[in-house]
Amino acid sequence: MTDLKAFVEEIAKALVDHPDYVDIREISGERTTVFELRVGEGDLGKVIGKEGRTARAIRTLLNAVSAKQNKRAVLEIIEPGD
């Protein structure tokens, strides 16, 4: 079984300039797991991408992997400082 948190973290770290500042919080609910992704200053744009395409692609991958495990996962990208 794939660890979803590690999966998202690996993708995020590959995209940003400062992988040490990538932080993911996992909030497990009854039916859904929410992953809160935080990145360092200046890296938010790299994770979101042009017109949100990169963020959408990460969410698509997360949904595909979680569906194979009969789970539901949501990715929230948190702005630095929040």
PDB file with one MODEL, atoms N, CA, C and O in Angstrom:
MODEL        1
ATOM      1  N   MET A   1       0.827  -1.192   0.000  1.00  0.00           N
ATOM      2  CA  MET A   1       0.000   0.000   0.000  1.00  0.00           C
ATOM      3  C   MET A   1       0.870   1.253   0.000  1.00  0.00           C
ATOM      4  O   MET A   1       1.837   1.347   0.756  1.00  0.00           O
ATOM      5  N   THR A   2       0.531   2.186  -0.826  1.00  0.00           N
ATOM      6  CA  THR A   2       1.291   3.422  -0.937  1.00  0.00           C
ATOM      7  C   THR A   2       0.905   4.384   0.173  1.00  0.00           C
ATOM      8  O   THR A   2      -0.278   4.556   0.467  1.00  0.00           O
ATOM      9  N   ASP A   3       1.893   5.006   0.787  1.00  0.00           N
ATOM     10  CA  ASP A   3       1.634   6.028   1.791  1.00  0.00           C
ATOM     11  C   ASP A   3       1.320   7.325   1.052  1.00  0.00           C
ATOM     12  O   ASP A   3       2.198   7.911   0.419  1.00  0.00           O
ATOM     13  N   LEU A   4       0.079   7.766   1.134  1.00  0.00           N
ATOM     14  CA  LEU A   4      -0.357   8.950   0.377  1.00  0.00           C
ATOM     15  C   LEU A   4       0.396  10.209   0.785  1.00  0.00           C
ATOM     16  O   LEU A   4       0.726  11.039  -0.062  1.00  0.00           O
ATOM     17  N   LYS A   5       0.667  10.351   2.068  1.00  0.00           N
ATOM     18  CA  LYS A   5       1.380  11.540   2.543  1.00  0.00           C
ATOM     19  C   LYS A   5       2.780  11.607   1.928  1.00  0.00           C
ATOM     20  O   LYS A   5       3.207  12.661   1.458  1.00  0.00           O
ATOM     21  N   ALA A   6       3.483  10.483   1.935  1.00  0.00           N
ATOM     22  CA  ALA A   6       4.832  10.431   1.348  1.00  0.00           C
ATOM     23  C   ALA A   6       4.774  10.683  -0.156  1.00  0.00           C
ATOM     24  O   ALA A   6       5.671  11.309  -0.720  1.00  0.00           O
ATOM     25  N   PHE A   7       3.719  10.196  -0.799  1.00  0.00           N
ATOM     26  CA  PHE A   7       3.526  10.391  -2.238  1.00  0.00           C
ATOM     27  C   PHE A   7       3.415  11.880  -2.577  1.00  0.00           C
ATOM     28  O   PHE A   7       4.097  12.372  -3.475  1.00  0.00           O
ATOM     29  N   VAL A   8       2.553  12.586  -1.854  1.00  0.00           N
ATOM     30  CA  VAL A   8       2.371  14.027  -2.092  1.00  0.00           C
ATOM     31  C   VAL A   8       3.649  14.784  -1.752  1.00  0.00           C
ATOM     32  O   VAL A   8       4.040  15.706  -2.468  1.00  0.00           O
ATOM     33  N   GLU A   9       4.293  14.397  -0.667  1.00  0.00           N
ATOM     34  CA  GLU A   9       5.521  15.070  -0.245  1.00  0.00           C
ATOM     35  C   GLU A   9       6.619  14.924  -1.298  1.00  0.00           C
ATOM     36  O   GLU A   9       7.334  15.883  -1.588  1.00  0.00           O
ATOM     37  N   GLU A  10       6.752  13.747  -1.861  1.00  0.00           N
ATOM     38  CA  GLU A  10       7.763  13.492  -2.886  1.00  0.00           C
ATOM     39  C   GLU A  10       7.532  14.372  -4.122  1.00  0.00           C
ATOM     40  O   GLU A  10       8.475  14.940  -4.673  1.00  0.00           O
ATOM     41  N   ILE A  11       6.288  14.476  -4.541  1.00  0.00           N
ATOM     42  CA  ILE A  11       5.957  15.318  -5.699  1.00  0.00           C
ATOM     43  C   ILE A  11       6.262  16.782  -5.397  1.00  0.00           C
ATOM     44  O   ILE A  11       6.890  17.466  -6.206  1.00  0.00           O
ATOM     45  N   ALA A  12       5.821  17.262  -4.239  1.00  0.00           N
ATOM     46  CA  ALA A  12       6.031  18.668  -3.877  1.00  0.00           C
ATOM     47  C   ALA A  12       7.518  19.008  -3.791  1.00  0.00           C
ATOM     48  O   ALA A  12       7.950  20.051  -4.281  1.00  0.00           O
ATOM     49  N   LYS A  13       8.293  18.129  -3.171  1.00  0.00           N
ATOM     50  CA  LYS A  13       9.727  18.391  -3.021  1.00  0.00           C
ATOM     51  C   LYS A  13      10.443  18.443  -4.372  1.00  0.00           C
ATOM     52  O   LYS A  13      11.431  19.159  -4.530  1.00  0.00           O
ATOM     53  N   ALA A  14       9.942  17.684  -5.336  1.00  0.00           N
ATOM     54  CA  ALA A  14      10.555  17.692  -6.667  1.00  0.00           C
ATOM     55  C   ALA A  14      10.268  18.996  -7.415  1.00  0.00           C
ATOM     56  O   ALA A  14      11.018  19.365  -8.319  1.00  0.00           O
ATOM     57  N   LEU A  15       9.199  19.689  -7.050  1.00  0.00           N
ATOM     58  CA  LEU A  15       8.797  20.896  -7.763  1.00  0.00           C
ATOM     59  C   LEU A  15       9.426  22.184  -7.227  1.00  0.00           C
ATOM     60  O   LEU A  15       9.653  23.121  -7.992  1.00  0.00           O
ATOM     61  N   VAL A  16       9.709  22.242  -5.930  1.00  0.00           N
ATOM     62  CA  VAL A  16      10.103  23.501  -5.294  1.00  0.00           C
ATOM     63  C   VAL A  16      11.619  23.709  -5.265  1.00  0.00           C
ATOM     64  O   VAL A  16      12.391  22.772  -5.470  1.00  0.00           O
ATOM     65  N   ASP A  17      12.029  24.952  -5.005  1.00  0.00           N
ATOM     66  CA  ASP A  17      13.451  25.277  -4.883  1.00  0.00           C
ATOM     67  C   ASP A  17      13.989  24.937  -3.497  1.00  0.00           C
ATOM     68  O   ASP A  17      15.178  24.662  -3.339  1.00  0.00           O
ATOM     69  N   HIS A  18      13.107  24.956  -2.487  1.00  0.00           N
ATOM     70  CA  HIS A  18      13.512  24.710  -1.097  1.00  0.00           C
ATOM     71  C   HIS A  18      12.749  23.511  -0.530  1.00  0.00           C
ATOM     72  O   HIS A  18      11.784  23.684   0.215  1.00  0.00           O
ATOM     73  N   PRO A  19      13.181  22.292  -0.882  1.00  0.00           N
ATOM     74  CA  PRO A  19      12.447  21.102  -0.444  1.00  0.00           C
ATOM     75  C   PRO A  19      12.418  20.913   1.080  1.00  0.00           C
ATOM     76  O   PRO A  19      11.547  20.219   1.606  1.00  0.00           O
ATOM     77  N   ASP A  20      13.374  21.536   1.785  1.00  0.00           N
ATOM     78  CA  ASP A  20      13.397  21.409   3.253  1.00  0.00           C
ATOM     79  C   ASP A  20      12.198  22.087   3.898  1.00  0.00           C
ATOM     80  O   ASP A  20      11.836  21.753   5.026  1.00  0.00           O
ATOM     81  N   TYR A  21      11.577  23.034   3.203  1.00  0.00           N
ATOM     82  CA  TYR A  21      10.449  23.770   3.773  1.00  0.00           C
ATOM     83  C   TYR A  21       9.094  23.154   3.428  1.00  0.00           C
ATOM     84  O   TYR A  21       8.057  23.690   3.819  1.00  0.00           O
ATOM     85  N   VAL A  22       9.090  22.049   2.710  1.00  0.00           N
ATOM     86  CA  VAL A  22       7.833  21.366   2.386  1.00  0.00           C
ATOM     87  C   VAL A  22       7.314  20.689   3.649  1.00  0.00           C
ATOM     88  O   VAL A  22       8.020  19.907   4.285  1.00  0.00           O
ATOM     89  N   ASP A  23       6.075  21.002   4.001  1.00  0.00           N
ATOM     90  CA  ASP A  23       5.458  20.421   5.194  1.00  0.00           C
ATOM     91  C   ASP A  23       4.049  19.959   4.833  1.00  0.00           C
ATOM     92  O   ASP A  23       3.266  20.715   4.257  1.00  0.00           O
ATOM     93  N   ILE A  24       3.740  18.727   5.172  1.00  0.00           N
ATOM     94  CA  ILE A  24       2.422  18.182   4.882  1.00  0.00           C
ATOM     95  C   ILE A  24       1.791  17.690   6.169  1.00  0.00           C
ATOM     96  O   ILE A  24       2.383  16.915   6.920  1.00  0.00           O
ATOM     97  N   ARG A  25       0.564  18.163   6.407  1.00  0.00           N
ATOM     98  CA  ARG A  25      -0.204  17.734   7.570  1.00  0.00           C
ATOM     99  C   ARG A  25      -1.346  16.867   7.089  1.00  0.00           C
ATOM    100  O   ARG A  25      -2.066  17.231   6.159  1.00  0.00           O
ATOM    101  N   GLU A  26      -1.510  15.737   7.714  1.00  0.00           N
ATOM    102  CA  GLU A  26      -2.563  14.799   7.326  1.00  0.00           C
ATOM    103  C   GLU A  26      -3.680  14.862   8.357  1.00  0.00           C
ATOM    104  O   GLU A  26      -3.448  14.657   9.549  1.00  0.00           O
ATOM    105  N   ILE A  27      -4.888  15.146   7.896  1.00  0.00           N
ATOM    106  CA  ILE A  27      -6.056  15.216   8.766  1.00  0.00           C
ATOM    107  C   ILE A  27      -7.025  14.131   8.308  1.00  0.00           C
ATOM    108  O   ILE A  27      -7.642  14.240   7.249  1.00  0.00           O
ATOM    109  N   SER A  28      -7.149  13.093   9.114  1.00  0.00           N
ATOM    110  CA  SER A  28      -7.998  11.962   8.746  1.00  0.00           C
ATOM    111  C   SER A  28      -9.410  12.158   9.272  1.00  0.00           C
ATOM    112  O   SER A  28      -9.628  12.393  10.461  1.00  0.00           O
ATOM    113  N   GLY A  29     -10.345  12.056   8.369  1.00  0.00           N
ATOM    114  CA  GLY A  29     -11.749  12.130   8.731  1.00  0.00           C
ATOM    115  C   GLY A  29     -12.375  10.756   8.626  1.00  0.00           C
ATOM    116  O   GLY A  29     -11.682   9.758   8.429  1.00  0.00           O
ATOM    117  N   GLU A  30     -13.697  10.711   8.759  1.00  0.00           N
ATOM    118  CA  GLU A  30     -14.396   9.436   8.698  1.00  0.00           C
ATOM    119  C   GLU A  30     -14.268   8.786   7.325  1.00  0.00           C
ATOM    120  O   GLU A  30     -14.001   7.590   7.213  1.00  0.00           O
ATOM    121  N   ARG A  31     -14.462   9.587   6.286  1.00  0.00           N
ATOM    122  CA  ARG A  31     -14.410   9.052   4.924  1.00  0.00           C
ATOM    123  C   ARG A  31     -13.311   9.656   4.064  1.00  0.00           C
ATOM    124  O   ARG A  31     -12.924   9.082   3.047  1.00  0.00           O
ATOM    125  N   THR A  32     -12.816  10.801   4.469  1.00  0.00           N
ATOM    126  CA  THR A  32     -11.868  11.540   3.640  1.00  0.00           C
ATOM    127  C   THR A  32     -10.631  11.919   4.447  1.00  0.00           C
ATOM    128  O   THR A  32     -10.720  12.226   5.636  1.00  0.00           O
ATOM    129  N   THR A  33      -9.484  11.894   3.787  1.00  0.00           N
ATOM    130  CA  THR A  33      -8.246  12.380   4.383  1.00  0.00           C
ATOM    131  C   THR A  33      -7.875  13.674   3.673  1.00  0.00           C
ATOM    132  O   THR A  33      -7.836  13.734   2.444  1.00  0.00           O
ATOM    133  N   VAL A  34      -7.602  14.708   4.462  1.00  0.00           N
ATOM    134  CA  VAL A  34      -7.200  16.011   3.911  1.00  0.00           C
ATOM    135  C   VAL A  34      -5.704  16.169   4.133  1.00  0.00           C
ATOM    136  O   VAL A  34      -5.200  15.955   5.235  1.00  0.00           O
ATOM    137  N   PHE A  35      -5.006  16.544   3.076  1.00  0.00           N
ATOM    138  CA  PHE A  35      -3.578  16.823   3.168  1.00  0.00           C
ATOM    139  C   PHE A  35      -3.386  18.322   2.997  1.00  0.00           C
ATOM    140  O   PHE A  35      -3.749  18.891   1.968  1.00  0.00           O
ATOM    141  N   GLU A  36      -2.805  18.964   4.027  1.00  0.00           N
ATOM    142  CA  GLU A  36      -2.498  20.394   3.951  1.00  0.00           C
ATOM    143  C   GLU A  36      -1.027  20.532   3.579  1.00  0.00           C
ATOM    144  O   GLU A  36      -0.143  20.117   4.328  1.00  0.00           O
ATOM    145  N   LEU A  37      -0.780  21.117   2.420  1.00  0.00           N
ATOM    146  CA  LEU A  37       0.582  21.282   1.914  1.00  0.00           C
ATOM    147  C   LEU A  37       1.034  22.715   2.129  1.00  0.00           C
ATOM    148  O   LEU A  37       0.379  23.662   1.694  1.00  0.00           O
ATOM    149  N   ARG A  38       2.162  22.859   2.807  1.00  0.00           N
ATOM    150  CA  ARG A  38       2.784  24.171   2.999  1.00  0.00           C
ATOM    151  C   ARG A  38       4.173  24.132   2.384  1.00  0.00           C
ATOM    152  O   ARG A  38       4.896  23.145   2.523  1.00  0.00           O
ATOM    153  N   VAL A  39       4.543  25.217   1.698  1.00  0.00           N
ATOM    154  CA  VAL A  39       5.875  25.316   1.089  1.00  0.00           C
ATOM    155  C   VAL A  39       6.513  26.620   1.529  1.00  0.00           C
ATOM    156  O   VAL A  39       5.843  27.476   2.107  1.00  0.00           O
ATOM    157  N   GLY A  40       7.801  26.778   1.260  1.00  0.00           N
ATOM    158  CA  GLY A  40       8.530  27.975   1.647  1.00  0.00           C
ATOM    159  C   GLY A  40       8.137  29.191   0.809  1.00  0.00           C
ATOM    160  O   GLY A  40       7.465  29.075  -0.216  1.00  0.00           O
ATOM    161  N   GLU A  41       8.573  30.347   1.273  1.00  0.00           N
ATOM    162  CA  GLU A  41       8.327  31.600   0.554  1.00  0.00           C
ATOM    163  C   GLU A  41       8.851  31.492  -0.868  1.00  0.00           C
ATOM    164  O   GLU A  41       9.966  31.017  -1.088  1.00  0.00           O
ATOM    165  N   GLY A  42       8.063  31.925  -1.822  1.00  0.00           N
ATOM    166  CA  GLY A  42       8.496  31.924  -3.215  1.00  0.00           C
ATOM    167  C   GLY A  42       8.242  30.624  -3.957  1.00  0.00           C
ATOM    168  O   GLY A  42       8.369  30.581  -5.181  1.00  0.00           O
ATOM    169  N   ASP A  43       7.889  29.567  -3.245  1.00  0.00           N
ATOM    170  CA  ASP A  43       7.658  28.274  -3.895  1.00  0.00           C
ATOM    171  C   ASP A  43       6.181  27.997  -4.160  1.00  0.00           C
ATOM    172  O   ASP A  43       5.848  27.014  -4.821  1.00  0.00           O
ATOM    173  N   LEU A  44       5.305  28.840  -3.660  1.00  0.00           N
ATOM    174  CA  LEU A  44       3.869  28.613  -3.821  1.00  0.00           C
ATOM    175  C   LEU A  44       3.477  28.558  -5.294  1.00  0.00           C
ATOM    176  O   LEU A  44       2.681  27.711  -5.700  1.00  0.00           O
ATOM    177  N   GLY A  45       4.031  29.451  -6.081  1.00  0.00           N
ATOM    178  CA  GLY A  45       3.726  29.497  -7.512  1.00  0.00           C
ATOM    179  C   GLY A  45       4.157  28.235  -8.255  1.00  0.00           C
ATOM    180  O   GLY A  45       3.507  27.815  -9.212  1.00  0.00           O
ATOM    181  N   LYS A  46       5.249  27.641  -7.808  1.00  0.00           N
ATOM    182  CA  LYS A  46       5.735  26.418  -8.454  1.00  0.00           C
ATOM    183  C   LYS A  46       4.799  25.241  -8.193  1.00  0.00           C
ATOM    184  O   LYS A  46       4.639  24.368  -9.046  1.00  0.00           O
ATOM    185  N   VAL A  47       4.189  25.220  -7.026  1.00  0.00           N
ATOM    186  CA  VAL A  47       3.286  24.124  -6.673  1.00  0.00           C
ATOM    187  C   VAL A  47       1.915  24.317  -7.321  1.00  0.00           C
ATOM    188  O   VAL A  47       1.255  23.349  -7.697  1.00  0.00           O
ATOM    189  N   ILE A  48       1.496  25.570  -7.445  1.00  0.00           N
ATOM    190  CA  ILE A  48       0.189  25.841  -8.048  1.00  0.00           C
ATOM    191  C   ILE A  48       0.288  25.792  -9.571  1.00  0.00           C
ATOM    192  O   ILE A  48      -0.580  25.225 -10.235  1.00  0.00           O
ATOM    193  N   GLY A  49       1.337  26.380 -10.117  1.00  0.00           N
ATOM    194  CA  GLY A  49       1.537  26.352 -11.562  1.00  0.00           C
ATOM    195  C   GLY A  49       0.696  27.384 -12.292  1.00  0.00           C
ATOM    196  O   GLY A  49      -0.136  28.066 -11.693  1.00  0.00           O
ATOM    197  N   LYS A  50       0.924  27.486 -13.586  1.00  0.00           N
ATOM    198  CA  LYS A  50       0.214  28.445 -14.423  1.00  0.00           C
ATOM    199  C   LYS A  50      -1.255  28.055 -14.514  1.00  0.00           C
ATOM    200  O   LYS A  50      -1.595  26.946 -14.926  1.00  0.00           O
ATOM    201  N   GLU A  51      -2.113  28.980 -14.125  1.00  0.00           N
ATOM    202  CA  GLU A  51      -3.564  28.777 -14.105  1.00  0.00           C
ATOM    203  C   GLU A  51      -3.975  27.568 -13.264  1.00  0.00           C
ATOM    204  O   GLU A  51      -5.032  26.979 -13.491  1.00  0.00           O
ATOM    205  N   GLY A  52      -3.137  27.202 -12.293  1.00  0.00           N
ATOM    206  CA  GLY A  52      -3.468  26.098 -11.391  1.00  0.00           C
ATOM    207  C   GLY A  52      -3.281  24.717 -11.978  1.00  0.00           C
ATOM    208  O   GLY A  52      -3.758  23.729 -11.421  1.00  0.00           O
ATOM    209  N   ARG A  53      -2.591  24.645 -13.094  1.00  0.00           N
ATOM    210  CA  ARG A  53      -2.440  23.352 -13.785  1.00  0.00           C
ATOM    211  C   ARG A  53      -1.635  22.340 -12.978  1.00  0.00           C
ATOM    212  O   ARG A  53      -1.986  21.162 -12.928  1.00  0.00           O
ATOM    213  N   THR A  54      -0.560  22.796 -12.350  1.00  0.00           N
ATOM    214  CA  THR A  54       0.273  21.872 -11.575  1.00  0.00           C
ATOM    215  C   THR A  54      -0.495  21.342 -10.376  1.00  0.00           C
ATOM    216  O   THR A  54      -0.468  20.143 -10.098  1.00  0.00           O
ATOM    217  N   ALA A  55      -1.180  22.231  -9.664  1.00  0.00           N
ATOM    218  CA  ALA A  55      -1.983  21.808  -8.514  1.00  0.00           C
ATOM    219  C   ALA A  55      -3.064  20.819  -8.953  1.00  0.00           C
ATOM    220  O   ALA A  55      -3.319  19.831  -8.266  1.00  0.00           O
ATOM    221  N   ARG A  56      -3.689  21.082 -10.080  1.00  0.00           N
ATOM    222  CA  ARG A  56      -4.726  20.189 -10.603  1.00  0.00           C
ATOM    223  C   ARG A  56      -4.135  18.821 -10.934  1.00  0.00           C
ATOM    224  O   ARG A  56      -4.761  17.793 -10.675  1.00  0.00           O
ATOM    225  N   ALA A  57      -2.939  18.805 -11.503  1.00  0.00           N
ATOM    226  CA  ALA A  57      -2.279  17.545 -11.849  1.00  0.00           C
ATOM    227  C   ALA A  57      -1.933  16.745 -10.590  1.00  0.00           C
ATOM    228  O   ALA A  57      -2.115  15.528 -10.556  1.00  0.00           O
ATOM    229  N   ILE A  58      -1.436  17.429  -9.557  1.00  0.00           N
ATOM    230  CA  ILE A  58      -1.121  16.748  -8.294  1.00  0.00           C
ATOM    231  C   ILE A  58      -2.395  16.155  -7.697  1.00  0.00           C
ATOM    232  O   ILE A  58      -2.393  15.020  -7.221  1.00  0.00           O
ATOM    233  N   ARG A  59      -3.475  16.921  -7.724  1.00  0.00           N
ATOM    234  CA  ARG A  59      -4.751  16.433  -7.187  1.00  0.00           C
ATOM    235  C   ARG A  59      -5.270  15.233  -7.983  1.00  0.00           C
ATOM    236  O   ARG A  59      -5.822  14.296  -7.406  1.00  0.00           O
ATOM    237  N   THR A  60      -5.093  15.262  -9.293  1.00  0.00           N
ATOM    238  CA  THR A  60      -5.518  14.142 -10.135  1.00  0.00           C
ATOM    239  C   THR A  60      -4.741  12.877  -9.775  1.00  0.00           C
ATOM    240  O   THR A  60      -5.327  11.801  -9.651  1.00  0.00           O
ATOM    241  N   LEU A  61      -3.434  13.004  -9.610  1.00  0.00           N
ATOM    242  CA  LEU A  61      -2.613  11.858  -9.217  1.00  0.00           C
ATOM    243  C   LEU A  61      -3.023  11.341  -7.837  1.00  0.00           C
ATOM    244  O   LEU A  61      -3.137  10.134  -7.626  1.00  0.00           O
ATOM    245  N   LEU A  62      -3.242  12.260  -6.907  1.00  0.00           N
ATOM    246  CA  LEU A  62      -3.643  11.877  -5.558  1.00  0.00           C
ATOM    247  C   LEU A  62      -4.977  11.140  -5.577  1.00  0.00           C
ATOM    248  O   LEU A  62      -5.142  10.133  -4.888  1.00  0.00           O
ATOM    249  N   ASN A  63      -5.923  11.637  -6.359  1.00  0.00           N
ATOM    250  CA  ASN A  63      -7.229  10.979  -6.469  1.00  0.00           C
ATOM    251  C   ASN A  63      -7.100   9.584  -7.066  1.00  0.00           C
ATOM    252  O   ASN A  63      -7.766   8.650  -6.619  1.00  0.00           O
ATOM    253  N   ALA A  64      -6.245   9.440  -8.071  1.00  0.00           N
ATOM    254  CA  ALA A  64      -6.063   8.130  -8.708  1.00  0.00           C
ATOM    255  C   ALA A  64      -5.461   7.119  -7.736  1.00  0.00           C
ATOM    256  O   ALA A  64      -5.928   5.983  -7.648  1.00  0.00           O
ATOM    257  N   VAL A  65      -4.434   7.530  -7.012  1.00  0.00           N
ATOM    258  CA  VAL A  65      -3.777   6.626  -6.071  1.00  0.00           C
ATOM    259  C   VAL A  65      -4.706   6.287  -4.902  1.00  0.00           C
ATOM    260  O   VAL A  65      -4.785   5.131  -4.486  1.00  0.00           O
ATOM    261  N   SER A  66      -5.403   7.285  -4.379  1.00  0.00           N
ATOM    262  CA  SER A  66      -6.294   7.038  -3.244  1.00  0.00           C
ATOM    263  C   SER A  66      -7.489   6.177  -3.659  1.00  0.00           C
ATOM    264  O   SER A  66      -7.959   5.363  -2.864  1.00  0.00           O
ATOM    265  N   ALA A  67      -7.984   6.340  -4.875  1.00  0.00           N
ATOM    266  CA  ALA A  67      -9.112   5.535  -5.352  1.00  0.00           C
ATOM    267  C   ALA A  67      -8.721   4.058  -5.450  1.00  0.00           C
ATOM    268  O   ALA A  67      -9.536   3.175  -5.183  1.00  0.00           O
ATOM    269  N   LYS A  68      -7.485   3.800  -5.831  1.00  0.00           N
ATOM    270  CA  LYS A  68      -7.017   2.409  -5.895  1.00  0.00           C
ATOM    271  C   LYS A  68      -7.005   1.771  -4.510  1.00  0.00           C
ATOM    272  O   LYS A  68      -7.092   0.550  -4.385  1.00  0.00           O
ATOM    273  N   GLN A  69      -6.896   2.597  -3.470  1.00  0.00           N
ATOM    274  CA  GLN A  69      -6.884   2.108  -2.096  1.00  0.00           C
ATOM    275  C   GLN A  69      -8.273   2.205  -1.463  1.00  0.00           C
ATOM    276  O   GLN A  69      -8.426   2.003  -0.258  1.00  0.00           O
ATOM    277  N   ASN A  70      -9.284   2.516  -2.279  1.00  0.00           N
ATOM    278  CA  ASN A  70     -10.663   2.701  -1.797  1.00  0.00           C
ATOM    279  C   ASN A  70     -10.749   3.765  -0.714  1.00  0.00           C
ATOM    280  O   ASN A  70     -11.452   3.600   0.284  1.00  0.00           O
ATOM    281  N   LYS A  71     -10.031   4.850  -0.923  1.00  0.00           N
ATOM    282  CA  LYS A  71     -10.033   5.984   0.001  1.00  0.00           C
ATOM    283  C   LYS A  71     -10.350   7.241  -0.794  1.00  0.00           C
ATOM    284  O   LYS A  71     -10.374   7.221  -2.025  1.00  0.00           O
ATOM    285  N   ARG A  72     -10.593   8.339  -0.076  1.00  0.00           N
ATOM    286  CA  ARG A  72     -10.796   9.638  -0.707  1.00  0.00           C
ATOM    287  C   ARG A  72      -9.817  10.610  -0.077  1.00  0.00           C
ATOM    288  O   ARG A  72      -9.719  10.693   1.148  1.00  0.00           O
ATOM    289  N   ALA A  73      -9.100  11.340  -0.900  1.00  0.00           N
ATOM    290  CA  ALA A  73      -8.106  12.280  -0.398  1.00  0.00           C
ATOM    291  C   ALA A  73      -8.298  13.638  -1.068  1.00  0.00           C
ATOM    292  O   ALA A  73      -8.651  13.733  -2.244  1.00  0.00           O
ATOM    293  N   VAL A  74      -8.054  14.687  -0.280  1.00  0.00           N
ATOM    294  CA  VAL A  74      -8.181  16.058  -0.756  1.00  0.00           C
ATOM    295  C   VAL A  74      -6.873  16.777  -0.453  1.00  0.00           C
ATOM    296  O   VAL A  74      -6.309  16.618   0.629  1.00  0.00           O
ATOM    297  N   LEU A  75      -6.393  17.563  -1.404  1.00  0.00           N
ATOM    298  CA  LEU A  75      -5.169  18.343  -1.211  1.00  0.00           C
ATOM    299  C   LEU A  75      -5.527  19.808  -1.084  1.00  0.00           C
ATOM    300  O   LEU A  75      -6.176  20.379  -1.960  1.00  0.00           O
ATOM    301  N   GLU A  76      -5.097  20.416   0.020  1.00  0.00           N
ATOM    302  CA  GLU A  76      -5.252  21.857   0.219  1.00  0.00           C
ATOM    303  C   GLU A  76      -3.858  22.459   0.259  1.00  0.00           C
ATOM    304  O   GLU A  76      -2.988  21.999   0.998  1.00  0.00           O
ATOM    305  N   ILE A  77      -3.661  23.487  -0.540  1.00  0.00           N
ATOM    306  CA  ILE A  77      -2.365  24.163  -0.571  1.00  0.00           C
ATOM    307  C   ILE A  77      -2.509  25.438   0.259  1.00  0.00           C
ATOM    308  O   ILE A  77      -3.298  26.323  -0.072  1.00  0.00           O
ATOM    309  N   ILE A  78      -1.742  25.514   1.331  1.00  0.00           N
ATOM    310  CA  ILE A  78      -1.825  26.606   2.292  1.00  0.00           C
ATOM    311  C   ILE A  78      -0.749  27.637   1.976  1.00  0.00           C
ATOM    312  O   ILE A  78       0.416  27.292   1.777  1.00  0.00           O
ATOM    313  N   GLU A  79      -1.146  28.901   1.932  1.00  0.00           N
ATOM    314  CA  GLU A  79      -0.173  29.964   1.672  1.00  0.00           C
ATOM    315  C   GLU A  79       0.774  30.133   2.841  1.00  0.00           C
ATOM    316  O   GLU A  79       0.365  29.990   3.993  1.00  0.00           O
ATOM    317  N   PRO A  80       2.055  30.441   2.562  1.00  0.00           N
ATOM    318  CA  PRO A  80       2.998  30.674   3.663  1.00  0.00           C
ATOM    319  C   PRO A  80       2.502  31.809   4.566  1.00  0.00           C
ATOM    320  O   PRO A  80       2.012  32.833   4.090  1.00  0.00           O
ATOM    321  N   GLY A  81       2.638  31.607   5.851  1.00  0.00           N
ATOM    322  CA  GLY A  81       2.196  32.618   6.806  1.00  0.00           C
ATOM    323  C   GLY A  81       0.816  32.354   7.363  1.00  0.00           C
ATOM    324  O   GLY A  81       0.431  32.961   8.362  1.00  0.00           O
ATOM    325  N   ASP A  82       0.063  31.463   6.744  1.00  0.00           N
ATOM    326  CA  ASP A  82      -1.290  31.137   7.240  1.00  0.00           C
ATOM    327  C   ASP A  82      -1.228  30.080   8.321  1.00  0.00           C
ATOM    328  O   ASP A  82      -2.263  29.681   8.855  1.00  0.00           O
TER     329      ASP A  82
ENDMDL
END
